[in-house]
Amino acid sequence: MKSRHVSETPATQFLKRHGVAFEERVYDYVEHGGTAEASRQLGMDPHSVIKTLVFEDEKAQPLIVLMHGDCEVSAKNLARQIGARKTAPCAPEVAQRHSGYFVGGTSPFGTRKRMPIWVQQSILELPRILINGGRRGYLLEIDPQALVTVLGAKPVDAALNHDES
C-alpha cells in the first residue's frame, strides 16, 4: 500500500532542519482512538507507538512527557524524578496553546514554546518508534535516539505500574 503524502508540519520542518530521517505513516484519525487506534490501523505494536503528552508542574510550567502507547504516566513518579512537587496533564486548550498543535496531533518536534522533554527510558531501547508528526492521523517512524540528540529529552521511569493507583 502506497502511503499518502502529507504536507509539511512544523515537526517535519524541524526534523529536516536537524537532519533526522523519518518515514511518514498516515492513518484515519478517530476521535479518542489514541495510540491504540493508530497502532491497530498501521499494524504496529502499541508499545512502539509513542504518545506526546503535555503536562505541567505545580507552578503551571509546561513540560512534555513521551510515553509508550500502551502505558500510562504516573504523575507522582514523574514529579519525584524531575524534582517537582506535583505534575498533572494540561487541559487540552492549555496543551494546545503551549505546543501549537491540536490534541491528537501533538508532536514533540517544532513546538510553539520550548519545553523540557522527558522520555520514558524504555522507549530509547526500541529499534524504531512511531511518534506524532504534528497532525491528527499522521505519525513519523524515526530512530528513538533522535529524541535525545535533537530534543535533549531526558530519560525518566514514569510508566504507571498497575499496582499503583
C-alpha positions in Angstrom: 0.0 0.0 0.0 1.4 3.4 -1.0 1.4 5.8 1.8 -0.3 9.2 1.3 1.9 12.2 1.4 1.0 14.8 4.0 2.1 18.5 3.6 4.9 19.7 5.9 4.2 20.5 9.5 6.4 22.4 12.0 7.5 18.9 13.2 8.7 17.7 9.8 10.4 21.0 9.1 12.2 20.7 12.4 13.3 17.1 11.7 14.6 18.1 8.2 16.5 21.1 9.6 18.2 18.8 12.1 18.9 16.0 9.5 16.7 13.4 11.2 15.5 10.7 8.7 11.8 9.8 9.0 9.1 7.8 7.2 5.6 9.0 7.1 2.7 6.8 8.3 -0.8 8.0 7.6 -4.0 6.6 9.2 -7.6 7.6 9.5 -7.8 9.7 12.7 -10.6 8.5 15.1 -11.7 10.9 17.9 -10.5 9.5 21.2 -8.9 6.5 19.4 -5.4 7.4 20.6 -2.4 5.3 20.0 -4.4 2.1 20.2 -6.4 3.0 17.1 -3.2 4.2 15.3 -1.3 1.0 16.1 -4.3 -1.1 15.0 -4.7 0.6 11.7 -0.9 0.6 11.0 -0.4 -3.0 12.2 2.2 -1.8 14.8 2.9 -2.8 18.4 1.2 -0.1 20.6 4.4 -0.3 22.7 6.4 1.4 19.9 3.7 4.0 19.1 4.7 6.9 21.4 2.2 9.4 23.0 3.3 13.0 23.3 1.7 14.4 26.4 1.8 18.0 27.7 1.9 18.1 31.5 2.5 21.0 33.9 4.2 21.2 37.3 2.8 22.9 40.4 3.9 26.3 39.0 1.9 25.7 35.8 5.2 25.4 33.9 4.6 23.1 30.9 6.6 20.0 30.1 6.4 17.2 27.6 6.3 13.5 28.5 6.8 10.8 25.9 5.3 7.5 26.8 4.6 4.1 25.3 1.2 4.0 23.7 0.2 1.0 25.9 1.3 2.7 29.2 0.0 5.5 31.4 2.2 8.2 33.1 2.5 8.1 36.9 2.3 11.8 37.7 3.6 11.1 41.2 6.7 9.2 39.9 7.3 11.8 37.2 7.2 14.7 39.7 9.5 12.9 42.1 12.1 12.2 39.3 12.1 15.7 37.8 12.2 17.5 41.1 8.7 18.9 41.1 6.2 18.9 43.9 3.5 17.6 41.5 2.7 17.2 37.9 -0.6 16.8 36.0 -1.8 16.7 32.4 -2.6 20.1 31.0 -6.2 20.8 29.9 -6.5 20.3 26.1 -6.7 24.1 25.3 -3.7 24.8 27.5 -1.7 22.0 25.9 -2.6 23.4 22.5 -1.5 26.9 23.5 1.9 25.6 24.7 2.6 23.2 21.8 0.9 24.9 18.9 -0.7 21.5 18.0 -4.2 20.2 18.3 -4.7 17.5 20.9 -4.4 14.2 19.0 -1.8 15.8 16.7 0.8 16.9 19.2 4.4 16.3 18.3 7.4 17.0 20.5 9.2 18.4 17.4 8.6 22.0 16.4 6.5 23.1 19.3 5.4 26.7 19.7 7.1 27.0 23.1 10.3 25.3 24.1 9.5 23.0 27.0 11.6 20.4 28.9 11.0 17.0 27.4 11.1 13.7 29.4 11.1 10.4 27.8 10.2 7.0 29.3 13.6 5.4 29.4 12.5 2.1 27.8 11.5 4.0 24.6 15.1 4.6 24.0 15.8 0.9 23.9 13.4 0.3 20.9 14.9 0.0 17.4 12.3 2.3 15.8 9.3 4.3 17.1 6.2 5.9 15.6 5.6 9.4 17.0 3.1 12.1 16.0 4.2 14.3 13.1 2.2 17.3 14.0 -1.2 16.4 12.6 -4.0 14.1 13.6 -3.7 10.8 11.7 0.0 11.4 10.9 2.8 9.5 12.5 6.6 9.5 11.8 8.8 6.5 12.1 12.1 7.5 13.5 15.1 6.3 15.5 14.2 7.0 19.2 17.8 8.3 19.8 16.7 11.4 17.9 14.6 12.3 20.9 17.8 12.7 22.9 20.1 14.1 20.2 17.8 16.8 18.7 15.3 17.4 21.6 17.5 16.9 24.6 14.9 14.6 26.0 15.9 13.3 29.5 15.1 9.7 30.4 12.7 9.0 33.3 10.9 5.9 34.6 7.4 7.2 34.9 5.3 4.4 33.5 2.4 3.6 35.8 2.7 0.2 37.4 -0.6 -1.5 37.5 -0.3 -1.9 41.3 -0.2 1.9 41.8 -3.4 4.0 41.6 
